Amino acid sequence: MRTHYSSEIKQDLSGKTVRVAGWIRSLREHGNLKFITLTDRAGSVQITAKKGEVSDDILKQVSELRREFVVLIEGDVRKNDQAPNGV
């Protein structure tokens, strides 16, 4: 079950584990880094999976995802000044 909506993912949650649910709006890859844009009723949040930081099983699951899939994703919030909302 989700713990937060996308609009609630802010810098004050940095370091905390959250679960977000929604549908995949976009997927892209940049080297060893995979990006997912997840959309829910409150907005969108960017999710990243980096080789070496997540298990090979997670990377395999991410590579099998497609646009419009409905997913529940658990992960740690990380501060990133370049990202929307700073996380």
Buried (B, 14 or more C-beta within 10 A) or exposed (E): EBEBBBEBBEBEBBEEEBEBBBEBEEBEEEEEEBBBBBBBEBBBBBBBBEEEEBEEEBBEBBEEBEEEEEBEBEBEBEEBEEBEBEB
